[in-house]
Amino acid sequence: MSAEITVIYNDTCPICAREVASYKRMTASDPGIGFRGLSEGELESFGITRRAAARRFHVVRDGVLYDGVPAFAIVWDRIPRLRWLARLVRTPGIRQGAALLYDHVAAPALFALHKRRERLGKAYRRG
């Protein structure tokens, strides 16, 4: 059975990888959810570039690509003990606040760290 939803995440980011590892553990018995890390390549088949995948958390559901807080909510809906969080971030007012925090604080900070790791990795390989 193929996954109903596919989580696309930056597995080269230690913070992102740790969070998604917990989602994997909590959904281990759910055949309807699959995970695709940035380092696994072939993201174009999901309609996303490597850079876009590194910038934000994404989920593909029924052929539609979601990102940011709505993508997290789709995953949280699949995890019984996190469903309350999915409902919470869909609540008017909270939805906008959560999106602002993710879009303007969390995602840019994590992407900046990603770019720094890539620069350091290239410098290390050259040196």
Rosetta blueprint (number, residue, H / E / L):
1 M L
2 S L
3 A L
4 E L
5 I E
6 T E
7 V E
8 I E
9 Y E
10 N L
11 D L
12 T L
13 C L
14 P H
15 I H
16 C H
17 A H
18 R H
19 E H
20 V H
21 A H
22 S H
23 Y H
24 K H
25 R H
26 M H
27 T L
28 A L
29 S L
30 D L
31 P L
32 G L
33 I E
34 G E
35 F E
36 R E
37 G E
38 L H
39 S H
40 E H
41 G L
42 E L
43 L H
44 E H
45 S H
46 F H
47 G L
48 I L
49 T L
50 R H
51 R H
52 A H
53 A H
54 A H
55 R H
56 R L
57 F L
58 H E
59 V E
60 V E
61 R E
62 D L
63 G L
64 V E
65 L E
66 Y E
67 D E
68 G L
69 V H
70 P H
71 A H
72 F H
73 A H
74 I H
75 V H
76 W H
77 D H
78 R L
79 I L
80 P H
81 R H
82 L H
83 R H
84 W H
85 L H
86 A H
87 R H
88 L H
89 V H
90 R L
91 T L
92 P L
93 G L
94 I H
95 R H
96 Q H
97 G H
98 A H
99 A H
100 L H
101 L H
102 Y H
103 D H
104 H H
105 V H
106 A H
107 A H
108 P H
109 A H
110 L H
111 F H
112 A H
113 L H
114 H H
115 K H
116 R H
117 R H
118 E H
119 R H
120 L H
121 G H
122 K H
123 A H
124 Y H
125 R H
126 R H
127 G L
